[in-house]
Amino acid sequence: MKLVRLGPAGAEGPAVIAANGAGTEKTYDLSPLTSDITGEFLAGGGIAATRNALERGELEPLDPAGLRVGAPITRPSAVICVGMNYAAHAAESGALPPEVPIIFLKTPNTVAGPDDAAFIPRNSTKTDWEVELGVVIGRRASYLGSPADSAAHIAGYLVANDLSERAFQIEESGGQWSKGKCSPGFSPLGPWLVPADEVDPGSLRLRSWVNGEPRQDSSTADMVFPVDFLIHHLSQYLTLEPGDVVLTGTPQGVALSGKFPYLKAGDVVEVEIEGLGRQRQVFAQS
C-alpha cells in the first residue's frame, strides 16, 4: 500500500495505491476518509482505516493520469536531518564517522513534490544532491525508553533528496549546516509514503543519477546509526510530532567528494530507494 497526494501544489488530494484482487495496482480516492494526508490522520489510525476501507471495497478508483504528484505528507512541523550517517560519505567529506548523531534542521517550506522543478539558489556555486531514506512520524515521540520503542512511533518511509548548497553549508555556515540546506524546494519527498510494517529500513538499496550517469549506489545497511536508534536518540532532545520527517543521511557519491561536478541549470537528478519509488528533478537557476 502506498499513500500519495495528487494535484496542483497547495491543492493536492489524498489517494492510495494498492493491488486489486487480480494483483494489479490501482489508485483509489482517499477523500472519504480524510481531506489530506496529515500528521493527525496518521496519528488517528489513518493507515489502518485505509486498509479496512480497501478490504471492504469502499474507496472509488481514481485515474492519476496527468495529475502532479505532491509530497506524500502535508507540510510537516519539522524536517530533522542526520549528517554523516554513512561511513563512506563521512570519509569522502574528509571526516571520521561520528560517535553520536549529527543533527541539523531544514525549514518546512523546503518540502516539494518528487518531480517538481528544482532551483539552483541565487549566488550558488556548489549545489549538491543526496538520496536519503525519510522516516515519517506517526505518533508523538518524546523521551522514548529505548530504540525498541521507536517502531510504534513510525508511520512509514519515503524517498527524499536532501539538496544542499555546500558553500553555504560549510564555508559560510558560521558553524551550523542549515544555511546550506534551506533553499525553497530543497527537500523533495515521495512519490509515496509506504507504511512502516511493509518496509525493512535496514536493508534498502539507495541510488542516484545525474543526467543519467550513476552517482550513488549503496544500502541502508551501511548506516552508522540505524533508524530505531535515531528516533530514540532524537526523542531525548526534541519532541517529534506526527507528520514530522526525519532524513537519515546519505551514502557516498555526492559532488562534495570532488569526484563529480556540482549541479547547474539544465541538469537532471534522479534518486531512488528500493520499494519506495523514484524522483526526478530538472534544475533551473533561481
C-alpha positions as CSV (number, residue, x, y, z in Angstrom):
1,M,0.0,0.0,0.0
2,K,1.3,3.5,-0.9
3,L,-0.2,6.8,0.3
4,V,0.1,9.5,-2.2
5,R,-1.1,13.1,-2.8
6,L,-2.2,14.2,-6.3
7,G,-2.9,17.6,-7.7
8,P,-1.6,21.1,-8.1
9,A,0.8,22.4,-5.4
10,G,-1.3,23.5,-2.4
11,A,-4.4,21.7,-3.6
12,E,-3.3,18.1,-3.5
13,G,-5.9,15.4,-2.8
14,P,-5.3,12.2,-0.8
15,A,-5.1,8.9,-2.6
16,V,-3.8,5.3,-2.0
17,I,-2.2,2.9,-4.5
18,A,-3.0,-0.7,-3.7
19,A,-3.2,-4.1,-5.5
20,N,-6.7,-5.2,-6.5
21,G,-7.9,-8.8,-6.4
22,A,-6.0,-9.6,-9.6
23,G,-2.8,-8.3,-8.2
24,T,-2.8,-5.2,-10.4
25,E,-2.0,-1.9,-8.7
26,K,-4.8,0.7,-8.9
27,T,-5.2,4.2,-7.4
28,Y,-8.1,5.0,-5.1
29,D,-9.6,8.2,-3.9
30,L,-8.9,8.6,-0.2
31,S,-11.0,11.7,0.4
32,P,-13.9,9.8,2.0
33,L,-11.5,9.2,4.9
34,T,-9.5,12.4,5.1
35,S,-9.2,15.7,3.4
36,D,-5.4,15.3,3.3
37,I,-2.6,13.1,4.4
38,T,-1.6,14.9,7.6
39,G,0.0,14.0,10.9
40,E,-3.4,14.0,12.5
41,F,-4.6,11.4,10.0
42,L,-1.6,9.2,10.7
43,A,-1.8,9.5,14.5
44,G,-5.6,8.8,14.4
45,G,-5.1,5.3,12.8
46,G,-5.4,6.5,9.2
47,I,-3.3,3.7,7.8
48,A,-5.4,1.0,9.5
49,A,-8.6,2.8,8.4
50,T,-7.3,2.9,4.8
51,R,-6.6,-0.8,4.8
52,N,-10.0,-1.6,6.2
53,A,-11.7,0.6,3.5
54,L,-9.8,-1.1,0.8
55,E,-10.7,-4.5,2.1
56,R,-14.4,-3.5,2.2
57,G,-14.3,-2.0,-1.3
58,E,-15.4,1.4,0.0
59,L,-12.9,3.5,-2.0
60,E,-13.6,4.6,-5.6
61,P,-10.9,4.2,-8.2
62,L,-9.1,7.3,-9.3
63,D,-7.4,8.0,-12.6
64,P,-4.0,9.5,-11.8
65,A,-3.1,10.3,-15.4
66,G,-1.9,13.8,-15.8
67,L,-2.0,14.6,-12.1
68,R,1.0,16.1,-10.4
69,V,2.4,14.0,-7.6
70,G,3.0,16.1,-4.4
71,A,4.9,15.3,-1.3
72,P,3.1,12.3,0.3
73,I,2.8,14.2,3.7
74,T,1.4,17.7,4.1
75,R,3.8,20.3,5.4
76,P,5.5,18.8,8.5
77,S,6.1,20.9,11.6
78,A,9.8,19.9,11.3
79,V,12.3,18.3,8.9
80,I,15.1,16.8,11.1
81,C,18.2,15.6,9.3
82,V,21.1,13.4,10.3
83,G,24.5,14.2,8.9
84,M,27.4,11.8,8.1
85,N,25.4,8.7,8.8
86,Y,27.2,6.6,6.3
87,A,30.9,5.9,7.0
88,A,32.0,6.2,3.3
89,H,30.2,9.5,2.9
90,A,31.9,10.8,6.0
91,A,35.2,9.7,4.5
92,E,34.6,11.4,1.2
93,S,33.8,14.6,3.2
94,G,37.1,14.3,5.0
95,A,35.7,13.3,8.3
96,L,35.6,10.2,10.6
97,P,32.2,8.6,11.3
98,P,30.5,10.4,14.1
99,E,30.4,9.0,17.6
100,V,27.0,10.5,18.2
101,P,24.4,11.5,15.6
102,I,25.0,14.9,13.9
103,I,21.7,16.8,13.7
104,F,20.6,19.8,11.7
105,L,17.2,21.2,10.6
106,K,15.5,22.1,7.3
107,T,12.6,24.5,7.3
108,P,9.2,23.0,6.3
109,N,9.0,25.2,3.2
110,T,11.8,23.2,1.7
111,V,9.3,20.3,1.1
112,A,8.4,19.8,-2.6
113,G,6.9,17.1,-4.7
114,P,9.2,14.3,-6.1
115,D,9.2,15.6,-9.7
116,D,8.8,19.3,-9.2
117,A,11.2,21.6,-10.8
118,A,14.2,22.4,-8.6
119,F,16.3,25.5,-8.5
120,I,19.9,26.4,-8.1
121,P,19.9,29.1,-5.4
122,R,21.0,32.7,-6.2
123,N,24.8,33.0,-5.7
124,S,25.2,29.3,-5.5
125,T,28.3,27.6,-6.8
126,K,28.0,24.2,-5.1
127,T,24.5,22.8,-5.3
128,D,24.6,19.1,-4.5
129,W,22.3,16.0,-4.4
130,E,21.8,13.5,-1.6
131,V,19.5,10.4,-1.8
132,E,18.1,9.6,1.7
133,L,15.6,7.4,3.5
134,G,13.0,9.5,5.1
135,V,11.1,8.5,8.2
136,V,7.6,9.9,8.8
137,I,6.5,10.1,12.4
138,G,3.0,8.7,13.1
139,R,2.8,9.2,16.9
140,R,4.3,11.8,19.2
141,A,7.8,10.7,20.4
142,S,9.3,12.2,23.5
143,Y,11.9,10.6,25.8
144,L,11.4,7.1,24.4
145,G,12.7,4.5,26.8
146,S,14.8,2.6,24.3
147,P,15.4,2.1,20.5
148,A,12.9,-0.8,20.7
149,D,10.2,1.8,21.4
150,S,10.8,3.6,18.1
151,A,8.8,1.4,15.8
152,A,5.5,2.3,17.5
153,H,6.1,5.9,16.6
154,I,6.9,5.5,12.9
155,A,4.1,5.7,10.3
156,G,6.2,4.9,7.3
157,Y,9.0,5.6,4.9
158,L,9.7,7.6,1.8
159,V,12.4,8.7,-0.6
160,A,14.0,12.1,-0.1
161,N,16.6,14.2,-1.9
162,D,18.4,16.3,0.8
163,L,19.5,19.0,-1.6
164,S,22.4,21.1,-0.3
165,E,24.5,24.1,-1.2
166,R,27.9,23.2,0.1
167,A,29.5,26.7,0.1
168,F,26.5,28.0,2.2
169,Q,26.7,24.8,4.4
170,I,30.4,24.8,5.1
171,E,32.2,27.9,4.0
172,E,29.6,30.4,5.1
173,S,27.9,28.4,7.8
174,G,29.2,30.1,11.0
175,G,29.3,26.5,12.3
176,Q,25.7,25.5,11.5
177,W,24.8,23.5,8.4
178,S,21.2,24.7,7.9
179,K,22.3,27.7,5.8
180,G,23.1,25.3,3.0
181,K,20.0,23.2,3.4
182,C,17.0,25.6,3.4
183,S,16.6,27.0,0.0
184,P,13.0,26.7,-1.3
185,G,12.2,23.2,-2.6
186,F,15.4,21.7,-1.2
187,S,13.5,18.7,0.3
188,P,11.7,16.8,-2.5
189,L,9.7,13.9,-0.9
190,G,8.0,10.9,-2.3
191,P,6.4,9.8,-4.5
192,W,4.8,7.6,-1.9
193,L,4.6,7.0,1.8
194,V,4.8,3.3,2.4
195,P,3.6,2.0,5.8
196,A,6.3,1.0,8.2
197,D,5.2,-2.6,8.6
198,E,5.8,-3.1,4.8
199,V,9.4,-1.9,4.9
200,D,12.7,-3.2,6.2
201,P,14.6,0.1,6.8
202,G,17.8,-1.7,7.5
203,S,18.2,-3.3,4.1
204,L,17.2,-0.9,1.2
205,R,19.2,-0.1,-1.9
206,L,19.6,3.7,-2.5
207,R,20.7,5.1,-5.8
208,S,21.1,8.5,-7.6
209,W,21.9,9.6,-11.1
210,V,22.8,13.0,-12.7
211,N,22.0,13.4,-16.3
212,G,21.6,9.6,-16.5
213,E,25.0,8.9,-15.1
214,P,25.2,6.8,-11.8
215,R,26.4,8.7,-8.7
216,Q,25.3,6.9,-5.5
217,D,24.6,3.2,-5.1
218,S,24.6,1.9,-1.5
219,S,22.4,0.3,1.1
220,T,20.8,1.5,4.4
221,A,22.6,-1.5,5.9
222,D,25.7,0.8,5.9
223,M,24.2,3.4,8.2
224,V,26.3,4.3,11.2
225,F,23.2,4.7,13.3
226,P,20.1,2.7,12.3
227,V,16.6,4.1,12.2
228,D,15.4,2.8,15.6
229,F,18.5,4.3,17.3
230,L,18.0,7.7,15.6
231,I,14.3,8.1,16.6
232,H,15.1,7.1,20.2
233,H,18.1,9.5,20.2
234,L,16.2,12.4,18.8
235,S,13.4,12.0,21.3
236,Q,15.8,12.7,24.1
237,Y,16.4,16.2,22.7
238,L,13.2,17.2,21.0
239,T,9.6,16.1,20.6
240,L,8.8,14.5,17.3
241,E,5.2,15.3,16.2
242,P,3.0,13.2,13.9
243,G,3.8,14.1,10.3
244,D,7.3,15.2,11.0
245,V,10.0,13.9,8.7
246,V,13.4,12.6,9.7
247,L,16.1,12.3,7.0
248,T,18.6,9.7,7.9
249,G,21.7,10.6,5.9
250,T,23.2,9.9,2.5
251,P,25.8,7.4,1.2
252,Q,28.9,8.3,-0.7
253,G,28.8,9.6,-4.3
254,V,27.9,13.3,-4.0
255,A,29.6,16.3,-5.6
256,L,31.2,17.2,-2.3
257,S,33.5,14.3,-2.8
258,G,35.3,16.1,-5.5
259,K,34.7,13.3,-8.0
260,F,31.8,14.9,-9.7
261,P,30.8,18.5,-10.7
262,Y,28.2,20.4,-8.8
263,L,24.8,20.9,-10.3
264,K,24.0,23.6,-12.9
265,A,20.8,24.8,-14.7
266,G,19.6,22.1,-17.0
267,D,20.9,19.2,-15.0
268,V,18.5,16.3,-14.3
269,V,18.8,14.5,-10.9
270,E,17.1,11.2,-10.2
271,V,17.0,9.4,-6.8
272,E,15.5,6.0,-6.0
273,I,15.1,3.7,-3.0
274,E,14.1,0.1,-3.4
275,G,10.4,-0.3,-2.9
276,L,9.8,3.4,-2.1
277,G,9.9,4.8,-5.6
278,R,11.9,7.3,-7.7
279,Q,12.2,11.0,-8.1
280,R,13.2,13.3,-10.9
281,Q,14.2,16.9,-10.7
282,V,15.1,19.2,-13.6
283,F,17.2,22.2,-12.3
284,A,16.8,25.8,-13.3
285,Q,18.5,28.9,-12.0
286,S,16.7,30.7,-9.2
